[in-house]
Amino acid sequence: MSIVVAYTPDAYGQAALDHGAAEAVRRGTDLVVVNATKGDALVDPRYAHEDQIAAITSDLEGRGVTVTVRHEVVPDVAQAVLEVARETDAALVVVGVRHRSPVGKALMGSVGQRILLDATCPVLAVKPPA
C-alpha cells in the first residue's frame, strides 16, 4: 500500500505533498509522488524541473518518508495518477485543488476532478493555507 500525491510545483502541489507526507508517516507507508505532463507545450509550469524533484525528494527523506517520484511525459495526466494509484494499491490519493468557475470546468476539464471521480480509493482534496 502507498499514499499517492498528484504534485505540481506550486502552492497547491506543496499542500498536497505536505498532507500526503503526513499521511504516509501516520500510516507507516510509502509515498509515491506523481508529477506528469502531456508534453504538448514547450514549457509546462505544472511539470517540475529535475532540481525541484531532487529538492522535494531530499525534503521528504529528511522527514523520514520513503518516497518514489514518477516524473513522466504521459498522454493523460489524470489517468497517469490513477494508474499509479492502482499499481501501488494506494490507500489514499492526495490532490491539491484550486477554485475554478463552472465555465472553466466545462471548457477545460480538471485533473483533480477526474481523480476525485475516477479513483478506486479515497481521495483527499486539499488547498494551501490562506
N, CA, C and O atoms as a GROMACS GRO file, in nm:
protein
  520
    1MET      N    1   0.083  -0.119   0.000
    1MET     CA    2   0.000   0.000   0.000
    1MET      C    3   0.087   0.124   0.000
    1MET      O    4   0.203   0.122   0.041
    2SER      N    5   0.027   0.232  -0.048
    2SER     CA    6   0.100   0.358  -0.057
    2SER      C    7   0.003   0.475  -0.045
    2SER      O    8  -0.119   0.459  -0.048
    3ILE      N    9   0.062   0.592  -0.032
    3ILE     CA   10  -0.010   0.718  -0.046
    3ILE      C   11   0.042   0.778  -0.176
    3ILE      O   12   0.163   0.788  -0.195
    4VAL      N   13  -0.048   0.818  -0.265
    4VAL     CA   14  -0.009   0.878  -0.393
    4VAL      C   15  -0.044   1.026  -0.390
    4VAL      O   16  -0.154   1.065  -0.352
    5VAL      N   17   0.053   1.109  -0.430
    5VAL     CA   18   0.032   1.254  -0.436
    5VAL      C   19   0.043   1.300  -0.580
    5VAL      O   20   0.142   1.272  -0.647
    6ALA      N   21  -0.059   1.371  -0.628
    6ALA     CA   22  -0.054   1.437  -0.758
    6ALA      C   23   0.013   1.572  -0.733
    6ALA      O   24  -0.046   1.661  -0.673
    7TYR      N   25   0.137   1.585  -0.781
    7TYR     CA   26   0.220   1.701  -0.746
    7TYR      C   27   0.238   1.797  -0.862
    7TYR      O   28   0.262   1.756  -0.976
    8THR      N   29   0.226   1.925  -0.832
    8THR     CA   30   0.264   2.033  -0.922
    8THR      C   31   0.354   2.127  -0.843
    8THR      O   32   0.335   2.142  -0.722
    9PRO      N   33   0.452   2.190  -0.908
    9PRO     CA   34   0.546   2.276  -0.834
    9PRO      C   35   0.487   2.415  -0.806
    9PRO      O   36   0.534   2.516  -0.858
   10ASP      N   37   0.384   2.416  -0.722
   10ASP     CA   38   0.319   2.540  -0.682
   10ASP      C   39   0.260   2.521  -0.542
   10ASP      O   40   0.281   2.417  -0.480
   11ALA      N   41   0.187   2.619  -0.495
   11ALA     CA   42   0.131   2.611  -0.360
   11ALA      C   43   0.033   2.495  -0.345
   11ALA      O   44   0.024   2.436  -0.238
   12TYR      N   45  -0.040   2.462  -0.451
   12TYR     CA   46  -0.137   2.353  -0.446
   12TYR      C   47  -0.066   2.218  -0.438
   12TYR      O   48  -0.107   2.130  -0.362
   13GLY      N   49   0.038   2.204  -0.515
   13GLY     CA   50   0.117   2.082  -0.510
   13GLY      C   51   0.188   2.066  -0.376
   13GLY      O   52   0.200   1.954  -0.325
   14GLN      N   53   0.236   2.177  -0.320
   14GLN     CA   54   0.304   2.171  -0.191
   14GLN      C   55   0.205   2.131  -0.081
   14GLN      O   56   0.239   2.054   0.009
   15ALA      N   57   0.083   2.183  -0.089
   15ALA     CA   58  -0.019   2.144   0.010
   15ALA      C   59  -0.047   1.994  -0.001
   15ALA      O   60  -0.057   1.926   0.100
   16ALA      N   61  -0.060   1.944  -0.124
   16ALA     CA   62  -0.084   1.801  -0.144
   16ALA      C   63   0.034   1.720  -0.091
   16ALA      O   64   0.016   1.617  -0.027
   17LEU      N   65   0.156   1.766  -0.118
   17LEU     CA   66   0.275   1.696  -0.073
   17LEU      C   67   0.283   1.692   0.080
   17LEU      O   68   0.314   1.587   0.138
   18ASP      N   69   0.257   1.804   0.144
   18ASP     CA   70   0.262   1.809   0.291
   18ASP      C   71   0.158   1.716   0.353
   18ASP      O   72   0.190   1.643   0.447
   19HIS      N   73   0.036   1.718   0.303
   19HIS     CA   74  -0.068   1.631   0.357
   19HIS      C   75  -0.037   1.484   0.328
   19HIS      O   76  -0.058   1.398   0.413
   20GLY      N   77   0.013   1.457   0.208
   20GLY     CA   78   0.048   1.319   0.172
   20GLY      C   79   0.160   1.265   0.257
   20GLY      O   80   0.156   1.150   0.301
   21ALA      N   81   0.262   1.347   0.282
   21ALA     CA   82   0.374   1.304   0.366
   21ALA      C   83   0.326   1.277   0.509
   21ALA      O   84   0.367   1.178   0.570
   22ALA      N   85   0.241   1.364   0.561
   22ALA     CA   86   0.188   1.343   0.696
   22ALA      C   87   0.109   1.213   0.704
   22ALA      O   88   0.121   1.139   0.802
   23GLU      N   89   0.029   1.185   0.602
   23GLU     CA   90  -0.048   1.059   0.600
   23GLU      C   91   0.044   0.937   0.589
   23GLU      O   92   0.020   0.835   0.653
   24ALA      N   93   0.149   0.948   0.508
   24ALA     CA   94   0.243   0.837   0.493
   24ALA      C   95   0.311   0.806   0.626
   24ALA      O   96   0.327   0.690   0.662
   25VAL      N   97   0.351   0.910   0.697
   25VAL     CA   98   0.414   0.890   0.828
   25VAL      C   99   0.313   0.831   0.926
   25VAL      O  100   0.343   0.735   0.997
   26ARG      N  101   0.194   0.889   0.930
   26ARG     CA  102   0.090   0.842   1.022
   26ARG      C  103   0.055   0.695   0.998
   26ARG      O  104   0.034   0.620   1.092
   27ARG      N  105   0.047   0.656   0.870
   27ARG     CA  106   0.007   0.519   0.836
   27ARG      C  107   0.125   0.423   0.825
   27ARG      O  108   0.105   0.302   0.813
   28GLY      N  109   0.247   0.477   0.828
   28GLY     CA  110   0.365   0.392   0.816
   28GLY      C  111   0.377   0.328   0.679
   28GLY      O  112   0.410   0.210   0.668
   29THR      N  113   0.350   0.405   0.575
   29THR     CA  114   0.353   0.352   0.439
   29THR      C  115   0.438   0.441   0.349
   29THR      O  116   0.479   0.550   0.388
   30ASP      N  117   0.463   0.394   0.229
   30ASP     CA  118   0.543   0.469   0.132
   30ASP      C  119   0.461   0.579   0.068
   30ASP      O  120   0.338   0.575   0.065
   31LEU      N  121   0.533   0.678   0.016
   31LEU     CA  122   0.472   0.789  -0.056
   31LEU      C  123   0.518   0.781  -0.202
   31LEU      O  124   0.636   0.765  -0.230
   32VAL      N  125   0.423   0.792  -0.294
   32VAL     CA  126   0.456   0.797  -0.436
   32VAL      C  127   0.409   0.932  -0.488
   32VAL      O  128   0.290   0.965  -0.483
   33VAL      N  129   0.504   1.011  -0.538
   33VAL     CA  130   0.475   1.144  -0.590
   33VAL      C  131   0.470   1.134  -0.742
   33VAL      O  132   0.564   1.088  -0.806
   34VAL      N  133   0.358   1.179  -0.800
   34VAL     CA  134   0.341   1.177  -0.945
   34VAL      C  135   0.342   1.320  -0.996
   34VAL      O  136   0.255   1.400  -0.962
   35ASN      N  137   0.441   1.351  -1.078
   35ASN     CA  138   0.447   1.480  -1.147
   35ASN      C  139   0.458   1.449  -1.295
   35ASN      O  140   0.560   1.398  -1.341
   36ALA      N  141   0.352   1.480  -1.368
   36ALA     CA  142   0.346   1.441  -1.509
   36ALA      C  143   0.301   1.558  -1.596
   36ALA      O  144   0.240   1.654  -1.548
   37THR      N  145   0.331   1.547  -1.723
   37THR     CA  146   0.287   1.644  -1.822
   37THR      C  147   0.249   1.570  -1.950
   37THR      O  148   0.298   1.461  -1.978
   38LYS      N  149   0.160   1.632  -2.025
   38LYS     CA  150   0.125   1.574  -2.155
   38LYS      C  151   0.233   1.604  -2.257
   38LYS      O  152   0.240   1.539  -2.362
   39GLY      N  153   0.319   1.701  -2.228
   39GLY     CA  154   0.428   1.733  -2.320
   39GLY      C  155   0.382   1.802  -2.446
   39GLY      O  156   0.453   1.801  -2.547
   40ASP      N  157   0.263   1.863  -2.442
   40ASP     CA  158   0.211   1.928  -2.562
   40ASP      C  159   0.241   2.078  -2.568
   40ASP      O  160   0.194   2.148  -2.657
   41ALA      N  161   0.320   2.125  -2.472
   41ALA     CA  162   0.361   2.265  -2.472
   41ALA      C  163   0.512   2.271  -2.451
   41ALA      O  164   0.571   2.181  -2.391
   42LEU      N  165   0.574   2.377  -2.501
   42LEU     CA  166   0.718   2.389  -2.484
   42LEU      C  167   0.757   2.402  -2.338
   42LEU      O  168   0.860   2.350  -2.296
   43VAL      N  169   0.676   2.470  -2.261
   43VAL     CA  170   0.701   2.484  -2.118
   43VAL      C  171   0.570   2.459  -2.045
   43VAL      O  172   0.470   2.528  -2.071
   44ASP      N  173   0.569   2.363  -1.956
   44ASP     CA  174   0.451   2.334  -1.875
   44ASP      C  175   0.485   2.371  -1.731
   44ASP      O  176   0.566   2.302  -1.669
   45PRO      N  177   0.425   2.477  -1.676
   45PRO     CA  178   0.459   2.518  -1.540
   45PRO      C  179   0.420   2.416  -1.434
   45PRO      O  180   0.464   2.427  -1.319
   46ARG      N  181   0.337   2.317  -1.470
   46ARG     CA  182   0.299   2.214  -1.373
   46ARG      C  183   0.398   2.098  -1.371
   46ARG      O  184   0.387   2.008  -1.288
   47TYR      N  185   0.496   2.100  -1.462
   47TYR     CA  186   0.596   1.993  -1.470
   47TYR      C  187   0.723   2.042  -1.402
   47TYR      O  188   0.785   2.139  -1.447
   48ALA      N  189   0.761   1.976  -1.296
   48ALA     CA  190   0.876   2.020  -1.215
   48ALA      C  191   1.007   1.997  -1.288
   48ALA      O  192   1.020   1.905  -1.369
   49HIS      N  193   1.104   2.082  -1.258
   49HIS     CA  194   1.240   2.064  -1.309
   49HIS      C  195   1.310   1.958  -1.225
   49HIS      O  196   1.269   1.930  -1.112
   50GLU      N  197   1.415   1.900  -1.279
   50GLU     CA  198   1.490   1.796  -1.208
   50GLU      C  199   1.539   1.844  -1.071
   50GLU      O  200   1.538   1.767  -0.975
   51ASP      N  201   1.584   1.970  -1.062
   51ASP     CA  202   1.632   2.021  -0.933
   51ASP      C  203   1.518   2.032  -0.831
   51ASP      O  204   1.541   2.014  -0.712
   52GLN      N  205   1.398   2.063  -0.877
   52GLN     CA  206   1.282   2.067  -0.787
   52GLN      C  207   1.248   1.927  -0.737
   52GLN      O  208   1.215   1.909  -0.620
   53ILE      N  209   1.257   1.828  -0.825
   53ILE     CA  210   1.231   1.690  -0.786
   53ILE      C  211   1.334   1.644  -0.683
   53ILE      O  212   1.299   1.580  -0.584
   54ALA      N  213   1.460   1.678  -0.706
   54ALA     CA  214   1.567   1.641  -0.611
   54ALA      C  215   1.542   1.708  -0.475
   54ALA      O  216   1.564   1.646  -0.371
   55ALA      N  217   1.497   1.832  -0.477
   55ALA     CA  218   1.472   1.905  -0.351
   55ALA      C  219   1.357   1.843  -0.273
   55ALA      O  220   1.367   1.826  -0.151
   56ILE      N  221   1.247   1.809  -0.340
   56ILE     CA  222   1.134   1.751  -0.265
   56ILE      C  223   1.169   1.610  -0.217
   56ILE      O  224   1.127   1.570  -0.109
   57THR      N  225   1.245   1.537  -0.297
   57THR     CA  226   1.287   1.403  -0.254
   57THR      C  227   1.372   1.413  -0.128
   57THR      O  228   1.351   1.339  -0.032
   58SER      N  229   1.469   1.503  -0.128
   58SER     CA  230   1.555   1.523  -0.012
   58SER      C  231   1.475   1.567   0.110
   58SER      O  232   1.496   1.517   0.221
   59ASP      N  233   1.382   1.661   0.090
   59ASP     CA  234   1.298   1.709   0.200
   59ASP      C  235   1.215   1.595   0.260
   59ASP      O  236   1.208   1.580   0.382
   60LEU      N  237   1.153   1.515   0.175
   60LEU     CA  238   1.068   1.405   0.224
   60LEU      C  239   1.150   1.299   0.296
   60LEU      O  240   1.110   1.250   0.401
   61GLU      N  241   1.265   1.264   0.240
   61GLU     CA  242   1.351   1.167   0.307
   61GLU      C  243   1.398   1.221   0.442
   61GLU      O  244   1.413   1.145   0.537
   62GLY      N  245   1.421   1.353   0.450
   62GLY     CA  246   1.457   1.416   0.577
   62GLY      C  247   1.347   1.407   0.680
   62GLY      O  248   1.374   1.411   0.801
   63ARG      N  249   1.224   1.396   0.635
   63ARG     CA  250   1.109   1.381   0.725
   63ARG      C  251   1.086   1.234   0.762
   63ARG      O  252   0.994   1.202   0.837
   64GLY      N  253   1.170   1.146   0.708
   64GLY     CA  254   1.156   1.004   0.738
   64GLY      C  255   1.058   0.932   0.649
   64GLY      O  256   1.011   0.823   0.684
   65VAL      N  257   1.026   0.991   0.534
   65VAL     CA  258   0.931   0.930   0.441
   65VAL      C  259   1.007   0.854   0.333
   65VAL      O  260   1.101   0.905   0.274
   66THR      N  261   0.964   0.730   0.308
   66THR     CA  262   1.016   0.655   0.194
   66THR      C  263   0.939   0.702   0.072
   66THR      O  264   0.818   0.684   0.065
   67VAL      N  265   1.010   0.761  -0.024
   67VAL     CA  266   0.943   0.825  -0.137
   67VAL      C  267   0.994   0.773  -0.270
   67VAL      O  268   1.113   0.746  -0.288
   68THR      N  269   0.901   0.759  -0.364
   68THR     CA  270   0.932   0.731  -0.504
   68THR      C  271   0.868   0.842  -0.584
   68THR      O  272   0.754   0.880  -0.559
   69VAL      N  273   0.940   0.895  -0.682
   69VAL     CA  274   0.886   1.001  -0.767
   69VAL      C  275   0.868   0.948  -0.908
   69VAL      O  276   0.962   0.893  -0.967
   70ARG      N  277   0.749   0.964  -0.961
   70ARG     CA  278   0.719   0.930  -1.101
   70ARG      C  279   0.710   1.063  -1.176
   70ARG      O  280   0.612   1.136  -1.163
   71HIS      N  281   0.812   1.094  -1.253
   71HIS     CA  282   0.826   1.221  -1.324
   71HIS      C  283   0.826   1.188  -1.472
   71HIS      O  284   0.930   1.149  -1.527
   72GLU      N  285   0.710   1.202  -1.538
   72GLU     CA  286   0.693   1.142  -1.670
   72GLU      C  287   0.616   1.232  -1.767
   72GLU      O  288   0.541   1.321  -1.726
   73VAL      N  289   0.638   1.207  -1.895
   73VAL     CA  290   0.556   1.265  -2.002
   73VAL      C  291   0.455   1.157  -2.039
   73VAL      O  292   0.493   1.045  -2.074
   74VAL      N  293   0.327   1.191  -2.031
   74VAL     CA  294   0.219   1.093  -2.048
   74VAL      C  295   0.111   1.149  -2.141
   74VAL      O  296   0.105   1.270  -2.161
   75PRO      N  297   0.026   1.064  -2.196
   75PRO     CA  298  -0.084   1.114  -2.279
   75PRO      C  299  -0.195   1.182  -2.199
   75PRO      O  300  -0.264   1.270  -2.251
   76ASP      N  301  -0.212   1.144  -2.071
   76ASP     CA  302  -0.322   1.195  -1.990
   76ASP      C  303  -0.276   1.198  -1.844
   76ASP      O  304  -0.250   1.093  -1.785
   77VAL      N  305  -0.266   1.317  -1.787
   77VAL     CA  306  -0.211   1.333  -1.652
   77VAL      C  307  -0.299   1.266  -1.547
   77VAL      O  308  -0.248   1.194  -1.461
   78ALA      N  309  -0.428   1.290  -1.552
   78ALA     CA  310  -0.518   1.229  -1.454
   78ALA      C  311  -0.510   1.077  -1.461
   78ALA      O  312  -0.504   1.010  -1.358
   79GLN      N  313  -0.509   1.023  -1.582
   79GLN     CA  314  -0.501   0.879  -1.599
   79GLN      C  315  -0.370   0.825  -1.543
   79GLN      O  316  -0.366   0.716  -1.487
   80ALA      N  317  -0.262   0.902  -1.559
   80ALA     CA  318  -0.132   0.858  -1.505
   80ALA      C  319  -0.137   0.847  -1.353
   80ALA      O  320  -0.085   0.750  -1.296
   81VAL      N  321  -0.200   0.944  -1.288
   81VAL     CA  322  -0.212   0.939  -1.141
   81VAL      C  323  -0.297   0.819  -1.100
   81VAL      O  324  -0.262   0.746  -1.007
   82LEU      N  325  -0.408   0.799  -1.170
   82LEU     CA  326  -0.497   0.687  -1.138
   82LEU      C  327  -0.428   0.553  -1.159
   82LEU      O  328  -0.448   0.460  -1.081
   83GLU      N  329  -0.348   0.541  -1.264
   83GLU     CA  330  -0.275   0.416  -1.289
   83GLU      C  331  -0.172   0.389  -1.181
   83GLU      O  332  -0.156   0.275  -1.137
   84VAL      N  333  -0.101   0.492  -1.138
   84VAL     CA  334  -0.004   0.474  -1.030
   84VAL      C  335  -0.076   0.432  -0.903
   84VAL      O  336  -0.028   0.346  -0.829
   85ALA      N  337  -0.191   0.491  -0.876
   85ALA     CA  338  -0.269   0.452  -0.757
   85ALA      C  339  -0.307   0.305  -0.763
   85ALA      O  340  -0.300   0.234  -0.662
   86ARG      N  341  -0.348   0.259  -0.880
   86ARG     CA  342  -0.382   0.116  -0.894
   86ARG      C  343  -0.259   0.027  -0.883
   86ARG      O  344  -0.262  -0.075  -0.814
   87GLU      N  345  -0.151   0.065  -0.950
   87GLU     CA  346  -0.027  -0.014  -0.949
   87GLU      C  347   0.028  -0.033  -0.807
   87GLU      O  348   0.079  -0.139  -0.773
   88THR      N  349   0.016   0.071  -0.726
   88THR     CA  350   0.075   0.068  -0.592
   88THR      C  351  -0.026   0.033  -0.484
   88THR      O  352   0.005   0.040  -0.365
   89ASP      N  353  -0.145  -0.005  -0.525
   89ASP     CA  354  -0.252  -0.038  -0.430
   89ASP      C  355  -0.268   0.074  -0.328
   89ASP      O  356  -0.265   0.052  -0.207
   90ALA      N  357  -0.286   0.195  -0.378
   90ALA     CA  358  -0.291   0.314  -0.294
   90ALA      C  359  -0.405   0.308  -0.194
   90ALA      O  360  -0.517   0.269  -0.226
   91ALA      N  361  -0.373   0.347  -0.072
   91ALA     CA  362  -0.474   0.361   0.032
   91ALA      C  363  -0.541   0.498   0.022
   91ALA      O  364  -0.653   0.517   0.071
   92LEU      N  365  -0.471   0.593  -0.042
   92LEU     CA  366  -0.520   0.730  -0.049
   92LEU      C  367  -0.449   0.801  -0.163
   92LEU      O  368  -0.330   0.780  -0.186
   93VAL      N  369  -0.521   0.886  -0.235
   93VAL     CA  370  -0.463   0.979  -0.333
   93VAL      C  371  -0.485   1.119  -0.279
   93VAL      O  372  -0.596   1.152  -0.236
   94VAL      N  373  -0.381   1.201  -0.281
   94VAL     CA  374  -0.392   1.339  -0.233
   94VAL      C  375  -0.369   1.432  -0.352
   94VAL      O  376  -0.272   1.417  -0.426
   95VAL      N  377  -0.460   1.527  -0.368
   95VAL     CA  378  -0.452   1.621  -0.480
   95VAL      C  379  -0.483   1.762  -0.430
   95VAL      O  380  -0.576   1.782  -0.352
   96GLY      N  381  -0.404   1.858  -0.476
   96GLY     CA  382  -0.430   1.998  -0.447
   96GLY      C  383  -0.534   2.050  -0.544
   96GLY      O  384  -0.526   2.023  -0.664
   97VAL      N  385  -0.630   2.124  -0.495
   97VAL     CA  386  -0.736   2.176  -0.581
   97VAL      C  387  -0.740   2.328  -0.571
   97VAL      O  388  -0.710   2.387  -0.467
   98ARG      N  389  -0.778   2.388  -0.682
   98ARG     CA  390  -0.790   2.533  -0.688
   98ARG      C  391  -0.933   2.568  -0.728
   98ARG      O  392  -1.003   2.487  -0.788
   99HIS      N  393  -0.973   2.687  -0.696
   99HIS     CA  394  -1.108   2.731  -0.732
   99HIS      C  395  -1.114   2.754  -0.883
   99HIS      O  396  -1.026   2.818  -0.941
  100ARG      N  397  -1.219   2.702  -0.944
  100ARG     CA  398  -1.242   2.723  -1.087
  100ARG      C  399  -1.389   2.753  -1.108
  100ARG      O  400  -1.475   2.699  -1.038
  101SER      N  401  -1.416   2.839  -1.203
  101SER     CA  402  -1.555   2.873  -1.231
  101SER      C  403  -1.624   2.755  -1.300
  101SER      O  404  -1.557   2.670  -1.358
  102PRO      N  405  -1.758   2.749  -1.294
  102PRO     CA  406  -1.830   2.642  -1.365
  102PRO      C  407  -1.797   2.640  -1.514
  102PRO      O  408  -1.786   2.532  -1.572
  103VAL      N  409  -1.783   2.756  -1.576
  103VAL     CA  410  -1.750   2.761  -1.718
  103VAL      C  411  -1.609   2.706  -1.741
  103VAL      O  412  -1.586   2.632  -1.837
  104GLY      N  413  -1.515   2.743  -1.654
  104GLY     CA  414  -1.378   2.692  -1.666
  104GLY      C  415  -1.374   2.541  -1.654
  104GLY      O  416  -1.298   2.476  -1.725
  105LYS      N  417  -1.454   2.486  -1.566
  105LYS     CA  418  -1.460   2.340  -1.550
  105LYS      C  419  -1.515   2.274  -1.676
  105LYS      O  420  -1.464   2.171  -1.719
  106ALA      N  421  -1.619   2.333  -1.733
  106ALA     CA  422  -1.683   2.274  -1.850
  106ALA      C  423  -1.594   2.280  -1.974
  106ALA      O  424  -1.591   2.186  -2.053
  107LEU      N  425  -1.522   2.391  -1.990
  107LEU     CA  426  -1.442   2.409  -2.110
  107LEU      C  427  -1.307   2.338  -2.104
  107LEU      O  428  -1.260   2.286  -2.205
  108MET      N  429  -1.244   2.336  -1.987
  108MET     CA  430  -1.108   2.290  -1.980
  108MET      C  431  -1.090   2.155  -1.911
  108MET      O  432  -0.983   2.096  -1.920
  109GLY      N  433  -1.190   2.106  -1.842
  109GLY     CA  434  -1.171   1.982  -1.768
  109GLY      C  435  -1.085   2.007  -1.646
  109GLY      O  436  -1.041   2.120  -1.624
  110SER      N  437  -1.061   1.904  -1.568
  110SER     CA  438  -0.981   1.922  -1.448
  110SER      C  439  -0.918   1.789  -1.409
  110SER      O  440  -0.986   1.688  -1.395
  111VAL      N  441  -0.787   1.791  -1.393
  111VAL     CA  442  -0.716   1.671  -1.348
  111VAL      C  443  -0.768   1.631  -1.211
  111VAL      O  444  -0.800   1.514  -1.187
  112GLY      N  445  -0.777   1.728  -1.120
  112GLY     CA  446  -0.826   1.698  -0.986
  112GLY      C  447  -0.966   1.640  -0.984
  112GLY      O  448  -0.994   1.546  -0.911
  113GLN      N  449  -1.053   1.697  -1.065
  113GLN     CA  450  -1.191   1.650  -1.071
  113GLN      C  451  -1.196   1.506  -1.123
  113GLN      O  452  -1.270   1.424  -1.069
  114ARG      N  453  -1.119   1.475  -1.226
  114ARG     CA  454  -1.117   1.338  -1.278
  114ARG      C  455  -1.064   1.240  -1.176
  114ARG      O  456  -1.114   1.128  -1.165
  115ILE      N  457  -0.962   1.281  -1.100
  115ILE     CA  458  -0.908   1.193  -0.997
  115ILE      C  459  -1.014   1.169  -0.890
  115ILE      O  460  -1.035   1.056  -0.847
  116LEU      N  461  -1.082   1.276  -0.848
  116LEU     CA  462  -1.188   1.262  -0.747
  116LEU      C  463  -1.297   1.166  -0.793
  116LEU      O  464  -1.345   1.084  -0.714
  117LEU      N  465  -1.336   1.176  -0.918
  117LEU     CA  466  -1.447   1.095  -0.967
  117LEU      C  467  -1.408   0.952  -1.004
  117LEU      O  468  -1.490   0.861  -0.991
  118ASP      N  469  -1.285   0.931  -1.049
  118ASP     CA  470  -1.248   0.801  -1.105
  118ASP      C  471  -1.159   0.715  -1.016
  118ASP      O  472  -1.139   0.597  -1.047
  119ALA      N  473  -1.107   0.768  -0.908
  119ALA     CA  474  -1.019   0.688  -0.821
  119ALA      C  475  -1.100   0.576  -0.754
  119ALA      O  476  -1.216   0.594  -0.719
  120THR      N  477  -1.035   0.462  -0.737
  120THR     CA  478  -1.099   0.349  -0.670
  120THR      C  479  -1.069   0.345  -0.520
  120THR      O  480  -1.118   0.258  -0.449
  121CYS      N  481  -0.988   0.441  -0.474
  121CYS     CA  482  -0.958   0.452  -0.331
  121CYS      C  483  -1.000   0.592  -0.285
  121CYS      O  484  -1.035   0.675  -0.368
  122PRO      N  485  -0.997   0.618  -0.155
  122PRO     CA  486  -1.030   0.753  -0.108
  122PRO      C  487  -0.936   0.858  -0.166
  122PRO      O  488  -0.819   0.831  -0.192
  123VAL      N  489  -0.990   0.978  -0.186
  123VAL     CA  490  -0.913   1.091  -0.236
  123VAL      C  491  -0.926   1.205  -0.136
  123VAL      O  492  -1.036   1.239  -0.093
  124LEU      N  493  -0.812   1.264  -0.101
  124LEU     CA  494  -0.809   1.380  -0.014
  124LEU      C  495  -0.778   1.501  -0.100
  124LEU      O  496  -0.668   1.511  -0.156
  125ALA      N  497  -0.872   1.594  -0.111
  125ALA     CA  498  -0.853   1.718  -0.188
  125ALA      C  499  -0.817   1.827  -0.088
  125ALA      O  500  -0.891   1.852   0.007
  126VAL      N  501  -0.703   1.894  -0.112
  126VAL     CA  502  -0.655   1.995  -0.017
  126VAL      C  503  -0.627   2.126  -0.089
  126VAL      O  504  -0.605   2.129  -0.210
  127LYS      N  505  -0.629   2.234  -0.011
  127LYS     CA  506  -0.592   2.366  -0.059
  127LYS      C  507  -0.476   2.417   0.026
  127LYS      O  508  -0.460   2.375   0.140
  128PRO      N  509  -0.396   2.508  -0.030
  128PRO     CA  510  -0.290   2.566   0.051
  128PRO      C  511  -0.349   2.654   0.160
  128PRO      O  512  -0.463   2.697   0.150
  129PRO      N  513  -0.271   2.681   0.265
  129PRO     CA  514  -0.321   2.770   0.370
  129PRO      C  515  -0.354   2.907   0.312
  129PRO      O  516  -0.290   2.953   0.217
  130ALA      N  517  -0.452   2.972   0.370
  130ALA     CA  518  -0.495   3.104   0.321
  130ALA      C  519  -0.386   3.207   0.339
  130ALA      O  520  -0.405   3.324   0.304
   0.00000   0.00000   0.00000
